[in-house]
Amino acid sequence: MIVNRVEKHIIRNNNKYYKLLDNFCFMSKNLYNFANYQIRQEFCNNNNYISYNKIDKLLKQKEMSFDYRNMPSAQTAQQCLKLLDKNWKSFFKAIKDWSKNKSKYNSQPKLPKYLPKNGRNILILTNQNCKLRDNKIRFPKCFNNFSLNTKVNNLQQVRLLPRNNHIIIEIV
């Protein structure tokens, strides 16, 4: 028996919700880059890494919270920061491995890069944001009554993956 753990939906650029979803992915990119800038500056200047908990606390401060507060919810902002934290941890793991086995690598691993200025980033909504009722996923109010019909009976998260002229929505 094959169990399907991810259900995919495609929202094309002619869908009435496409611009709204695309804008949320753009805001996710802004938060990712802003947090990455803060972490890179601290790492390059003081050789100190800002962990997920510290960057989350730092970006909640009033003078630094613009991108954080623009996200659909605090949980989506936290998911974006967790993704960045995972990328930094992968970088540290690669550096450690590189120092032991330089022959495995073409060059020294580089710091996690910024996303393109006009690019988009994945947006992750948890089951605290989206509710599953009557085979329909209901998104938060800021999504303007956007909902999806689904066949899943247990919801963990919803991921919005931006592509060239469409958005893939994965229901996990």
OpenMM code with the backbone's topology and positions (N, CA, C; nanometers):
from openmm import Vec3, app, unit

residues = "MET ILE VAL ASN ARG VAL GLU LYS HIS ILE ILE ARG ASN ASN ASN LYS TYR TYR LYS LEU LEU ASP ASN PHE CYS PHE MET SER LYS ASN LEU TYR ASN PHE ALA ASN TYR GLN ILE ARG GLN GLU PHE CYS ASN ASN ASN ASN TYR ILE SER TYR ASN LYS ILE ASP LYS LEU LEU LYS GLN LYS GLU MET SER PHE ASP TYR ARG ASN MET PRO SER ALA GLN THR ALA GLN GLN CYS LEU LYS LEU LEU ASP LYS ASN TRP LYS SER PHE PHE LYS ALA ILE LYS ASP TRP SER LYS ASN LYS SER LYS TYR ASN SER GLN PRO LYS LEU PRO LYS TYR LEU PRO LYS ASN GLY ARG ASN ILE LEU ILE LEU THR ASN GLN ASN CYS LYS LEU ARG ASP ASN LYS ILE ARG PHE PRO LYS CYS PHE ASN ASN PHE SER LEU ASN THR LYS VAL ASN ASN LEU GLN GLN VAL ARG LEU LEU PRO ARG ASN ASN HIS ILE ILE ILE GLU ILE VAL".split()
positions = [
    Vec3(0.0835, -0.1187, 0.0000),
    Vec3(0.0000, 0.0000, 0.0000),
    Vec3(0.0881, 0.1253, 0.0000),
    Vec3(0.0655, 0.2137, -0.0951),
    Vec3(0.1427, 0.3375, -0.1052),
    Vec3(0.0666, 0.4486, -0.0331),
    Vec3(0.1377, 0.5175, 0.0565),
    Vec3(0.0768, 0.6264, 0.1316),
    Vec3(0.1262, 0.7580, 0.0729),
    Vec3(0.0332, 0.8430, 0.0329),
    Vec3(0.0681, 0.9738, -0.0215),
    Vec3(0.0760, 1.0727, 0.0940),
    Vec3(0.1956, 1.1226, 0.1215),
    Vec3(0.2144, 1.2118, 0.2355),
    Vec3(0.2058, 1.3596, 0.1985),
    Vec3(0.2176, 1.3901, 0.0706),
    Vec3(0.2111, 1.5290, 0.0250),
    Vec3(0.1112, 1.5391, -0.0900),
    Vec3(0.0215, 1.6327, -0.0764),
    Vec3(-0.0746, 1.6598, -0.1837),
    Vec3(-0.0362, 1.7940, -0.2454),
    Vec3(-0.0304, 1.7989, -0.3780),
    Vec3(0.0131, 1.9214, -0.4458),
    Vec3(-0.1018, 1.9869, -0.5212),
    Vec3(-0.1039, 2.1205, -0.5153),
    Vec3(-0.1976, 2.2016, -0.5919),
    Vec3(-0.1166, 2.3088, -0.6627),
    Vec3(-0.1549, 2.3414, -0.7839),
    Vec3(-0.0844, 2.4454, -0.8593),
    Vec3(-0.1759, 2.5663, -0.8747),
    Vec3(-0.1242, 2.6814, -0.8341),
    Vec3(-0.1964, 2.8083, -0.8504),
    Vec3(-0.1250, 2.8838, -0.9619),
    Vec3(-0.1920, 2.8979, -1.0735),
    Vec3(-0.1335, 2.9659, -1.1899),
    Vec3(-0.1479, 3.1176, -1.1756),
    Vec3(-0.0726, 3.1896, -1.2578),
    Vec3(-0.0714, 3.3358, -1.2449),
    Vec3(-0.2020, 3.4025, -1.2888),
    Vec3(-0.2958, 3.3276, -1.3436),
    Vec3(-0.4254, 3.3864, -1.3783),
    Vec3(-0.5296, 3.3641, -1.2675),
    Vec3(-0.4913, 3.2946, -1.1601),
    Vec3(-0.5795, 3.2737, -1.0460),
    Vec3(-0.5936, 3.4046, -0.9688),
    Vec3(-0.7124, 3.4321, -0.9160),
    Vec3(-0.7346, 3.5594, -0.8467),
    Vec3(-0.6546, 3.5717, -0.7166),
    Vec3(-0.6086, 3.4593, -0.6603),
    Vec3(-0.5299, 3.4631, -0.5369),
    Vec3(-0.3799, 3.4607, -0.5630),
    Vec3(-0.3390, 3.4489, -0.6878),
    Vec3(-0.1966, 3.4350, -0.7197),
    Vec3(-0.1151, 3.5537, -0.6671),
    Vec3(-0.1591, 3.6763, -0.6923),
    Vec3(-0.0822, 3.7943, -0.6506),
    Vec3(-0.0674, 3.8014, -0.4996),
    Vec3(-0.1725, 3.7652, -0.4284),
    Vec3(-0.1677, 3.7649, -0.2827),
    Vec3(-0.0654, 3.6632, -0.2316),
    Vec3(-0.0710, 3.5423, -0.2858),
    Vec3(0.0220, 3.4369, -0.2437),
    Vec3(0.1655, 3.4718, -0.2831),
    Vec3(0.1808, 3.5279, -0.4023),
    Vec3(0.3128, 3.5695, -0.4502),
    Vec3(0.3705, 3.6781, -0.3594),
    Vec3(0.2869, 3.7691, -0.3148),
    Vec3(0.3311, 3.8763, -0.2260),
    Vec3(0.3782, 3.8199, -0.0914),
    Vec3(0.3081, 3.7200, -0.0398),
    Vec3(0.3517, 3.6571, 0.0850),
    Vec3(0.4873, 3.5880, 0.0670),
    Vec3(0.5091, 3.5263, -0.0481),
    Vec3(0.6395, 3.4626, -0.0768),
    Vec3(0.7489, 3.5685, -0.0884),
    Vec3(0.7143, 3.6855, -0.1420),
    Vec3(0.8089, 3.7972, -0.1519),
    Vec3(0.8455, 3.8474, -0.0118),
    Vec3(0.7458, 3.8589, 0.0767),
    Vec3(0.7716, 3.9024, 0.2141),
    Vec3(0.8581, 3.8003, 0.2886),
    Vec3(0.8389, 3.6727, 0.2580),
    Vec3(0.9205, 3.5676, 0.3181),
    Vec3(1.0666, 3.5844, 0.2760),
    Vec3(1.0882, 3.6193, 0.1489),
    Vec3(1.2244, 3.6448, 0.0992),
    Vec3(1.2856, 3.7638, 0.1713),
    Vec3(1.2069, 3.8697, 0.1927),
    Vec3(1.2588, 3.9883, 0.2618),
    Vec3(1.3030, 3.9552, 0.4046),
    Vec3(1.2210, 3.8783, 0.4748),
    Vec3(1.2559, 3.8394, 0.6115),
    Vec3(1.3815, 3.7522, 0.6115),
    Vec3(1.3881, 3.6566, 0.5203),
    Vec3(1.5034, 3.5677, 0.5102),
    Vec3(1.6313, 3.6486, 0.4882),
    Vec3(1.6283, 3.7411, 0.3929),
    Vec3(1.7480, 3.8203, 0.3626),
    Vec3(1.7864, 3.9126, 0.4775),
    Vec3(1.6863, 3.9730, 0.5424),
    Vec3(1.7158, 4.0639, 0.6536),
    Vec3(1.7790, 3.9865, 0.7696),
    Vec3(1.7226, 3.8719, 0.8021),
    Vec3(1.7784, 3.7899, 0.9100),
    Vec3(1.9177, 3.7383, 0.8717),
    Vec3(1.9332, 3.6983, 0.7465),
    Vec3(2.0635, 3.6502, 0.6992),
    Vec3(2.1679, 3.7619, 0.7089),
    Vec3(2.1284, 3.8842, 0.6772),
    Vec3(2.2198, 3.9989, 0.6887),
    Vec3(2.2660, 4.0152, 0.8337),
    Vec3(2.1726, 4.0077, 0.9281),
    Vec3(2.2069, 4.0239, 1.0696),
    Vec3(2.3050, 3.9142, 1.1140),
    Vec3(2.2771, 3.7918, 1.0733),
    Vec3(2.3626, 3.6793, 1.1130),
    Vec3(2.5006, 3.6908, 1.0473),
    Vec3(2.5039, 3.7254, 0.9188),
    Vec3(2.6321, 3.7385, 0.8470),
    Vec3(2.7187, 3.8478, 0.9068),
    Vec3(2.6576, 3.9624, 0.9410),
    Vec3(2.7347, 4.0730, 0.9986),
    Vec3(2.7975, 4.0320, 1.1314),
    Vec3(2.7179, 3.9662, 1.2145),
    Vec3(2.7696, 3.9222, 1.3446),
    Vec3(2.8795, 3.8173, 1.3259),
    Vec3(2.8597, 3.7273, 1.2313),
    Vec3(2.9582, 3.6213, 1.2084),
    Vec3(3.0882, 3.6773, 1.1494),
    Vec3(3.0770, 3.7639, 1.0507),
    Vec3(3.1973, 3.8183, 0.9847),
    Vec3(3.2734, 3.9160, 1.0738),
    Vec3(3.2005, 3.9963, 1.1507),
    Vec3(3.2666, 4.0979, 1.2338),
    Vec3(3.3169, 4.0423, 1.3668),
    Vec3(3.2398, 3.9530, 1.4291),
    Vec3(3.2741, 3.9061, 1.5635),
    Vec3(3.2964, 3.7555, 1.5721),
    Vec3(3.2870, 3.6863, 1.4589),
    Vec3(3.3015, 3.5408, 1.4541),
    Vec3(3.2057, 3.4725, 1.5524),
    Vec3(3.0842, 3.5269, 1.5592),
    Vec3(2.9832, 3.4781, 1.6522),
    Vec3(2.8562, 3.4467, 1.5733),
    Vec3(2.7987, 3.3298, 1.5961),
    Vec3(2.6771, 3.2911, 1.5248),
    Vec3(2.5546, 3.3254, 1.6090),
    Vec3(2.4543, 3.3853, 1.5456),
    Vec3(2.3285, 3.4156, 1.6134),
    Vec3(2.2338, 3.2987, 1.5879),
    Vec3(2.1977, 3.2275, 1.6919),
    Vec3(2.1116, 3.1100, 1.6785),
    Vec3(1.9677, 3.1504, 1.6468),
    Vec3(1.8863, 3.0505, 1.6154),
    Vec3(1.7454, 3.0756, 1.5818),
    Vec3(1.6740, 3.1525, 1.6931),
    Vec3(1.6888, 3.1090, 1.8181),
    Vec3(1.6183, 3.1742, 1.9293),
    Vec3(1.6587, 3.3202, 1.9444),
    Vec3(1.7887, 3.3475, 1.9269),
    Vec3(1.8379, 3.4851, 1.9421),
    Vec3(1.7919, 3.5736, 1.8269),
    Vec3(1.7951, 3.5204, 1.7026),
    Vec3(1.7535, 3.6024, 1.5882),
    Vec3(1.6033, 3.6267, 1.5935),
    Vec3(1.5271, 3.5286, 1.6408),
    Vec3(1.3824, 3.5454, 1.6557),
    Vec3(1.3531, 3.6563, 1.7565),
    Vec3(1.4236, 3.6542, 1.8681),
    Vec3(1.4053, 3.7571, 1.9712),
    Vec3(1.4502, 3.8940, 1.9196),
    Vec3(1.5622, 3.8966, 1.8472),
    Vec3(1.6162, 4.0210, 1.7931),
    Vec3(1.5191, 4.0851, 1.6932),
    Vec3(1.4612, 4.0044, 1.6061),
    Vec3(1.3730, 4.0585, 1.5028),
    Vec3(1.2346, 4.0952, 1.5546),
    Vec3(1.2033, 4.0591, 1.6768),
    Vec3(1.0759, 4.0995, 1.7375),
    Vec3(1.0862, 4.2382, 1.8011),
    Vec3(1.2087, 4.2888, 1.8145),
    Vec3(1.2262, 4.4220, 1.8712),
    Vec3(1.1675, 4.5262, 1.7768),
    Vec3(1.1121, 4.6306, 1.8330),
    Vec3(1.0359, 4.7277, 1.7559),
    Vec3(1.1111, 4.7852, 1.6359),
    Vec3(1.2372, 4.8217, 1.6518),
    Vec3(1.3118, 4.8860, 1.5429),
    Vec3(1.3546, 4.7876, 1.4340),
    Vec3(1.3440, 4.6584, 1.4600),
    Vec3(1.3870, 4.5593, 1.3604),
    Vec3(1.2727, 4.4680, 1.3157),
    Vec3(1.1507, 4.5004, 1.3516),
    Vec3(1.0418, 4.4047, 1.3328),
    Vec3(0.9609, 4.4242, 1.2050),
    Vec3(0.9978, 4.5160, 1.1164),
    Vec3(0.9150, 4.5446, 0.9989),
    Vec3(0.8880, 4.4200, 0.9147),
    Vec3(0.9923, 4.3494, 0.8730),
    Vec3(0.9745, 4.2303, 0.7896),
    Vec3(0.9073, 4.1173, 0.8673),
    Vec3(0.9390, 4.1068, 0.9959),
    Vec3(0.8800, 4.0019, 1.0801),
    Vec3(0.7292, 4.0225, 1.0913),
    Vec3(0.6884, 4.1447, 1.1137),
    Vec3(0.5451, 4.1754, 1.1325),
    Vec3(0.4675, 4.1740, 1.0007),
    Vec3(0.5355, 4.1844, 0.8869),
    Vec3(0.4681, 4.1803, 0.7565),
    Vec3(0.4266, 4.0392, 0.7172),
    Vec3(0.4808, 3.9395, 0.7843),
    Vec3(0.4464, 3.8012, 0.7530),
    Vec3(0.3012, 3.7746, 0.7949),
    Vec3(0.2373, 3.6749, 0.7325),
    Vec3(0.0967, 3.6460, 0.7660),
    Vec3(0.0743, 3.6157, 0.9136),
    Vec3(0.1708, 3.5524, 0.9792),
    Vec3(0.1590, 3.5229, 1.1222),
    Vec3(0.2984, 3.5051, 1.1805),
    Vec3(0.3045, 3.5039, 1.3119),
    Vec3(0.4327, 3.4830, 1.3789),
    Vec3(0.4895, 3.3444, 1.3469),
    Vec3(0.4004, 3.2446, 1.3347),
    Vec3(0.4486, 3.1099, 1.3052),
    Vec3(0.5145, 3.1017, 1.1678),
    Vec3(0.4594, 3.1714, 1.0684),
    Vec3(0.5207, 3.1680, 0.9352),
    Vec3(0.6566, 3.2372, 0.9382),
    Vec3(0.6678, 3.3458, 1.0148),
    Vec3(0.7972, 3.4135, 1.0290),
    Vec3(0.8977, 3.3206, 1.0966),
    Vec3(0.8536, 3.2496, 1.1986),
    Vec3(0.9418, 3.1578, 1.2696),
    Vec3(0.9857, 3.0424, 1.1798),
    Vec3(0.8960, 2.9933, 1.0948),
    Vec3(0.9322, 2.8855, 1.0024),
    Vec3(1.0391, 2.9328, 0.9037),
    Vec3(1.0288, 3.0572, 0.8590),
    Vec3(1.1281, 3.1150, 0.7676),
    Vec3(1.2643, 3.1240, 0.8375),
    Vec3(1.2634, 3.1670, 0.9637),
    Vec3(1.3882, 3.1780, 1.0399),
    Vec3(1.4476, 3.0405, 1.0697),
    Vec3(1.3628, 2.9411, 1.0914),
    Vec3(1.4118, 2.8047, 1.1146),
    Vec3(1.4794, 2.7497, 0.9894),
    Vec3(1.4247, 2.7851, 0.8738),
    Vec3(1.4853, 2.7439, 0.7473),
    Vec3(1.6240, 2.8062, 0.7315),
    Vec3(1.6364, 2.9336, 0.7641),
    Vec3(1.7662, 3.0018, 0.7588),
    Vec3(1.8644, 2.9393, 0.8582),
    Vec3(1.8171, 2.9102, 0.9783),
    Vec3(1.9009, 2.8473, 1.0800),
    Vec3(1.9520, 2.7114, 1.0317),
    Vec3(1.8665, 2.6372, 0.9649),
    Vec3(1.9054, 2.5069, 0.9088),
    Vec3(2.0155, 2.5243, 0.8036),
    Vec3(2.0041, 2.6279, 0.7201),
    Vec3(2.1065, 2.6551, 0.6186),
    Vec3(2.2403, 2.6898, 0.6826),
    Vec3(2.2385, 2.7680, 0.7902),
    Vec3(2.3625, 2.8035, 0.8586),
    Vec3(2.4251, 2.6816, 0.9256),
    Vec3(2.3421, 2.5972, 0.9844),
    Vec3(2.3954, 2.4760, 1.0485),
    Vec3(2.4572, 2.3828, 0.9444),
    Vec3(2.3972, 2.3780, 0.8264),
    Vec3(2.4550, 2.2983, 0.7174),
    Vec3(2.5904, 2.3554, 0.6753),
    Vec3(2.5995, 2.4880, 0.6723),
    Vec3(2.7270, 2.5535, 0.6394),
    Vec3(2.8348, 2.5152, 0.7411),
    Vec3(2.8026, 2.5219, 0.8719),
    Vec3(2.9009, 2.4875, 0.9751),
    Vec3(2.9424, 2.3408, 0.9655),
    Vec3(2.8471, 2.2547, 0.9363),
    Vec3(2.8773, 2.1120, 0.9211),
    Vec3(2.9695, 2.0896, 0.8002),
    Vec3(2.9431, 2.1621, 0.6911),
    Vec3(3.0259, 2.1501, 0.5709),
    Vec3(3.1671, 2.2026, 0.5960),
    Vec3(3.1786, 2.3125, 0.6695),
    Vec3(3.3116, 2.3682, 0.7031),
    Vec3(3.3903, 2.2678, 0.7873),
    Vec3(3.3235, 2.2070, 0.8825),
    Vec3(3.3897, 2.1090, 0.9695),
    Vec3(3.4384, 1.9897, 0.8869),
    Vec3(3.3530, 1.9419, 0.7968),
    Vec3(3.3908, 1.8298, 0.7114),
    Vec3(3.5007, 1.8708, 0.6130),
    Vec3(3.4923, 1.9931, 0.5624),
    Vec3(3.5923, 2.0444, 0.4679),
    Vec3(3.7308, 2.0496, 0.5331),
    Vec3(3.7361, 2.0898, 0.6599),
    Vec3(3.8659, 2.0994, 0.7273),
    Vec3(3.9306, 1.9619, 0.7451),
    Vec3(3.8499, 1.8551, 0.7490),
    Vec3(3.9037, 1.7192, 0.7630),
    Vec3(3.9325, 1.6547, 0.6278),
    Vec3(3.8451, 1.6782, 0.5290),
    Vec3(3.8556, 1.6126, 0.3981),
    Vec3(3.8498, 1.7150, 0.2848),
    Vec3(3.9553, 1.7903, 0.2659),
    Vec3(3.9539, 1.8942, 0.1622),
    Vec3(3.9449, 1.8365, 0.0218),
    Vec3(3.9846, 1.7108, 0.0054),
    Vec3(3.9794, 1.6499, -0.1278),
    Vec3(3.8364, 1.6231, -0.1746),
    Vec3(3.7408, 1.6167, -0.0820),
    Vec3(3.6002, 1.5943, -0.1173),
    Vec3(3.5366, 1.7180, -0.1809),
    Vec3(3.5965, 1.8333, -0.1627),
    Vec3(3.5364, 1.9609, -0.2034),
    Vec3(3.6202, 2.0286, -0.3104),
    Vec3(3.5533, 2.1019, -0.3982),
    Vec3(3.6240, 2.1820, -0.4988),
    Vec3(3.6818, 2.3078, -0.4364),
    Vec3(3.6103, 2.3643, -0.3402),
    Vec3(3.6574, 2.4837, -0.2717),
    Vec3(3.5955, 2.4873, -0.1319),
    Vec3(3.6372, 2.5862, -0.0544),
    Vec3(3.5842, 2.6010, 0.0807),
    Vec3(3.4349, 2.6364, 0.0743),
    Vec3(3.3513, 2.5737, 0.1580),
    Vec3(3.2083, 2.6089, 0.1596),
    Vec3(3.1886, 2.7566, 0.1918),
    Vec3(3.0899, 2.8156, 0.1287),
    Vec3(3.0637, 2.9587, 0.1441),
    Vec3(2.9445, 2.9829, 0.2366),
    Vec3(2.9397, 3.1029, 0.2918),
    Vec3(2.8283, 3.1420, 0.3785),
    Vec3(2.6960, 3.1315, 0.3033),
    Vec3(2.5859, 3.1055, 0.3736),
    Vec3(2.4559, 3.1048, 0.3062),
    Vec3(2.4314, 3.2385, 0.2357),
    Vec3(2.3910, 3.2302, 0.1109),
    Vec3(2.3758, 3.3506, 0.0291),
    Vec3(2.2411, 3.4175, 0.0522),
    Vec3(2.2347, 3.5418, 0.0056),
    Vec3(2.1079, 3.6140, 0.0043),
    Vec3(2.0249, 3.5637, -0.1126),
    Vec3(1.8951, 3.5716, -0.0992),
    Vec3(1.8063, 3.5376, -0.2101),
    Vec3(1.8015, 3.6572, -0.3042),
    Vec3(1.7725, 3.6367, -0.4333),
    Vec3(1.7688, 3.7484, -0.5288),
    Vec3(1.6729, 3.8590, -0.4844),
    Vec3(1.7098, 3.9836, -0.5149),
    Vec3(1.6324, 4.1002, -0.4707),
    Vec3(1.4850, 4.0915, -0.5118),
    Vec3(1.4582, 4.0495, -0.6327),
    Vec3(1.3201, 4.0381, -0.6786),
    Vec3(1.2686, 3.8948, -0.6712),
    Vec3(1.3398, 3.8099, -0.5984),
    Vec3(1.3039, 3.6693, -0.5892),
    Vec3(1.1934, 3.6430, -0.4880),
    Vec3(1.1671, 3.5163, -0.4687),
    Vec3(1.0644, 3.4718, -0.3752),
    Vec3(1.1242, 3.3607, -0.2898),
    Vec3(1.0622, 3.3354, -0.1752),
    Vec3(1.1072, 3.2296, -0.0855),
    Vec3(0.9873, 3.1441, -0.0465),
    Vec3(1.0162, 3.0220, -0.0071),
    Vec3(0.9116, 2.9321, 0.0388),
    Vec3(0.8400, 2.9936, 0.1594),
    Vec3(0.7112, 2.9723, 0.1670),
    Vec3(0.6306, 3.0187, 0.2797),
    Vec3(0.5692, 2.8952, 0.3428),
    Vec3(0.5924, 2.8765, 0.4719),
    Vec3(0.5426, 2.7585, 0.5421),
    Vec3(0.4379, 2.8014, 0.6437),
    Vec3(0.3196, 2.7420, 0.6311),
    Vec3(0.2108, 2.7655, 0.7255),
    Vec3(0.1915, 2.6379, 0.8064),
    Vec3(0.1828, 2.6505, 0.9372),
    Vec3(0.1666, 2.5330, 1.0218),
    Vec3(0.0192, 2.5001, 1.0397),
    Vec3(-0.0065, 2.3890, 1.1081),
    Vec3(-0.1449, 2.3533, 1.1345),
    Vec3(-0.2089, 2.4448, 1.2392),
    Vec3(-0.1308, 2.5354, 1.2975),
    Vec3(-0.1872, 2.6383, 1.3849),
    Vec3(-0.2477, 2.7509, 1.3016),
    Vec3(-0.1946, 2.7702, 1.1800),
    Vec3(-0.2452, 2.8755, 1.0912),
    Vec3(-0.3614, 2.8261, 1.0073),
    Vec3(-0.3456, 2.7103, 0.9476),
    Vec3(-0.4454, 2.6545, 0.8561),
    Vec3(-0.5266, 2.5483, 0.9293),
    Vec3(-0.6548, 2.5500, 0.9053),
    Vec3(-0.7433, 2.4535, 0.9701),
    Vec3(-0.8060, 2.3631, 0.8648),
    Vec3(-0.8192, 2.2364, 0.8988),
    Vec3(-0.8788, 2.1371, 0.8106),
    Vec3(-1.0202, 2.1071, 0.8591),
    Vec3(-1.1200, 2.1429, 0.7753),
    Vec3(-1.2601, 2.1170, 0.8086),
    Vec3(-1.3340, 2.0744, 0.6834),
    Vec3(-1.4066, 1.9657, 0.6924),
    Vec3(-1.4917, 1.9181, 0.5823),
    Vec3(-1.4134, 1.9043, 0.4517),
    Vec3(-1.2975, 1.8406, 0.4582),
    Vec3(-1.2106, 1.8212, 0.3409),
    Vec3(-1.1726, 1.9523, 0.2727),
    Vec3(-1.1612, 2.0572, 0.3503),
    Vec3(-1.1228, 2.1877, 0.2990),
    Vec3(-1.0209, 2.2492, 0.3939),
    Vec3(-0.9135, 2.3047, 0.3370),
    Vec3(-0.8149, 2.3743, 0.4189),
    Vec3(-0.8497, 2.5224, 0.4175),
    Vec3(-0.8691, 2.5744, 0.5368),
    Vec3(-0.9024, 2.7161, 0.5522),
    Vec3(-0.7768, 2.7904, 0.5973),
    Vec3(-0.7427, 2.8924, 0.5217),
    Vec3(-0.6239, 2.9714, 0.5495),
    Vec3(-0.6598, 3.0876, 0.6430),
    Vec3(-0.5591, 3.1546, 0.7026),
    Vec3(-0.5868, 3.2676, 0.7926),
    Vec3(-0.6630, 3.3801, 0.7207),
    Vec3(-0.7196, 3.4704, 0.7995),
    Vec3(-0.8007, 3.5805, 0.7451),
    Vec3(-0.7247, 3.6669, 0.6448),
    Vec3(-0.5954, 3.6856, 0.6682),
    Vec3(-0.5166, 3.7716, 0.5795),
    Vec3(-0.5046, 3.7132, 0.4379),
    Vec3(-0.5477, 3.5890, 0.4178),
    Vec3(-0.5469, 3.5271, 0.2861),
    Vec3(-0.6780, 3.5511, 0.2101),
    Vec3(-0.7629, 3.6383, 0.2617),
    Vec3(-0.8872, 3.6804, 0.1950),
    Vec3(-0.9773, 3.5634, 0.1543),
    Vec3(-1.0096, 3.4773, 0.2503),
    Vec3(-1.0997, 3.3627, 0.2285),
    Vec3(-1.0455, 3.2580, 0.1321),
    Vec3(-0.9162, 3.2521, 0.1124),
    Vec3(-0.8570, 3.1496, 0.0274),
    Vec3(-0.8713, 3.0154, 0.0974),
    Vec3(-0.9133, 2.9143, 0.0227),
    Vec3(-0.9240, 2.7791, 0.0775),
    Vec3(-0.8966, 2.6788, -0.0337),
    Vec3(-0.8647, 2.5571, 0.0051),
    Vec3(-0.8349, 2.4511, -0.0902),
    Vec3(-0.9119, 2.3248, -0.0529),
    Vec3(-0.9668, 2.2584, -0.1528),
    Vec3(-1.0253, 2.1263, -0.1312),
    Vec3(-0.9114, 2.0263, -0.1233),
    Vec3(-0.9258, 1.9303, -0.0341),
    Vec3(-0.8185, 1.8340, -0.0148),
    Vec3(-0.8739, 1.6962, 0.0182),
    Vec3(-0.7882, 1.5970, 0.0027),
    Vec3(-0.8255, 1.4601, 0.0364),
    Vec3(-0.7552, 1.4129, 0.1629),
    Vec3(-0.6674, 1.4961, 0.2192),
    Vec3(-0.5948, 1.4562, 0.3404),
    Vec3(-0.6881, 1.4616, 0.4604),
    Vec3(-0.6582, 1.3794, 0.5600),
    Vec3(-0.7397, 1.3836, 0.6807),
    Vec3(-0.6582, 1.4210, 0.8040),
    Vec3(-0.5316, 1.4559, 0.7830),
    Vec3(-0.4472, 1.5034, 0.8915),
    Vec3(-0.3522, 1.6084, 0.8331),
    Vec3(-0.3459, 1.7234, 0.8947),
    Vec3(-0.2680, 1.8347, 0.8407),
    Vec3(-0.1529, 1.8695, 0.9338),
    Vec3(-0.0301, 1.8722, 0.8792),
    Vec3(0.0855, 1.9172, 0.9555),
    Vec3(0.1252, 2.0587, 0.9148),
    Vec3(0.1433, 2.0783, 0.7825),
    Vec3(0.1818, 2.2098, 0.7339),
    Vec3(0.1418, 2.2258, 0.5885),
    Vec3(0.1393, 2.3506, 0.5462),
    Vec3(0.1138, 2.3853, 0.4072),
    Vec3(0.2318, 2.4688, 0.3619),
    Vec3(0.2927, 2.4281, 0.2486),
    Vec3(0.4083, 2.5003, 0.1956),
    Vec3(0.3717, 2.5638, 0.0634),
    Vec3(0.4058, 2.6906, 0.0479),
    Vec3(0.3876, 2.7603, -0.0791),
    Vec3(0.5248, 2.7716, -0.1443),
    Vec3(0.5396, 2.7049, -0.2589),
    Vec3(0.6674, 2.7029, -0.3299),
    Vec3(0.6557, 2.7889, -0.4552),
    Vec3(0.7150, 2.9070, -0.4567),
    Vec3(0.7051, 2.9940, -0.5745),
    Vec3(0.7887, 2.9420, -0.6904),
    Vec3(0.7316, 2.9439, -0.8079),
    Vec3(0.8003, 2.9060, -0.9317),
    Vec3(0.7852, 3.0218, -1.0300),
    Vec3(0.8295, 3.0043, -1.1552),
    Vec3(0.8305, 3.1146, -1.2518),
    Vec3(0.6959, 3.1842, -1.2671),
    Vec3(0.5935, 3.1133, -1.3087),
    Vec3(0.4634, 3.1786, -1.3289),
    Vec3(0.3513, 3.1017, -1.2608),
    Vec3(0.3869, 3.0300, -1.1541),
    Vec3(0.2864, 2.9603, -1.0746),
    Vec3(0.3413, 2.9337, -0.9342),
    Vec3(0.2525, 2.8958, -0.8466),
    Vec3(0.2907, 2.8625, -0.7085),
    Vec3(0.2408, 2.7218, -0.6811),
    Vec3(0.3301, 2.6372, -0.6319),
    Vec3(0.2909, 2.5018, -0.5959),
    Vec3(0.2598, 2.5027, -0.4464),
    Vec3(0.1417, 2.4556, -0.4120),
    Vec3(0.1027, 2.4445, -0.2724),
    Vec3(0.1095, 2.2982, -0.2338),
    Vec3(0.1956, 2.2684, -0.1379),
    Vec3(0.2097, 2.1321, -0.0887),
    Vec3(0.1411, 2.1208, 0.0470),
    Vec3(0.0514, 2.0235, 0.0575),
    Vec3(-0.0163, 1.9983, 0.1843),
    Vec3(0.0475, 1.8749, 0.2452),
    Vec3(0.1081, 1.8908, 0.3582),
    Vec3(0.1791, 1.7811, 0.4250),
    Vec3(0.0914, 1.7276, 0.5365),
] * unit.nanometer
topology = app.Topology()
chain = topology.addChain("A")
for resn in residues:
    res = topology.addResidue(resn, chain)
    for name in ("N", "CA", "C"):
        topology.addAtom(name, app.Element.getBySymbol(name[0]), res)
